[in-house]
Amino acid sequence: MQVYGDVEDVISPRFCGTVKYCPPEAVTNEKFRAMPGEIWAMGVLLYTVLHGGNPFYDVQEILHSRLEFDEQ
């Protein structure tokens, strides 16, 4: 049996998915840890479900905008 290491340690050379769910480090074409990138995408999905829209419009917003939540 081969052991490839812990999933938390996996380094990904690219993001496979929709740009609006892409973590900032993947947008800049850097290698990034895969698990935190997946958690970022799930966070964007949760925000979209709860607020009825994606928190980021484009790549520039992913890189530079500040995420704000409405108090409800």
N, C-alpha and C positions, 0 to 999 in steps of 0.2 A: 504494500500500500504506500503510495506517495503522499507526502504531506507538503502542502504548498505554503503554509504559514497561516497566520491569523487574518481574517477578513479585514480587520481594522488597519492592517499594515499594507494592504494592496495599493500600489501606485498605478494610476491609470494614465495612459498617454493621451487620451482623448475622451470627450464626453459623447455618449450616444443617446440622443434624445432631442427634445424640443428646446430651442434656444431660450425661450422664456422660463424654462425650469433649470437652466444651466447655472452652476455656481460661478462666482466671479473668477476664481482661479482657472476654470476651464475656458471661460470666454477669452482670456488672455493667452490661450494656447500653451499654458504651463502644465506640467505634470502635476497631478493632485491626488490626494488620498481618496479612494473610491467611496468608502463608507460615508464620510462627511458630505460628499457630493450627492449621494443618494438621499441623505437626511435633508439637505438643502432642498432638493426637488420635492420631497414629501411636505416640507414646510410651505413651499410655494403652492402646492396643491391644496393643502389645508386652508391657507389664506384665501385661495380662489373659491373654495367651497363655502367658507364662512362669510366672505364679503362680496361674493357674486362677480368677482373680476380679478384678473391677474395683477399682482402688485407691481410688476415691471412691464413697461411698454416695449422697450428695446434694449440692446446691449449697453448703451450708455447709462441707462437707468440702473441696470444690474450692477455696473461698476461704480456709479457715483451717487445714486439717490439714497436718501435715508428712509427707511421703512417706518411708517407711522400707523398706529392703530386707533380707530375710533373707540371711544368709551361707550359701551352699551349696557 
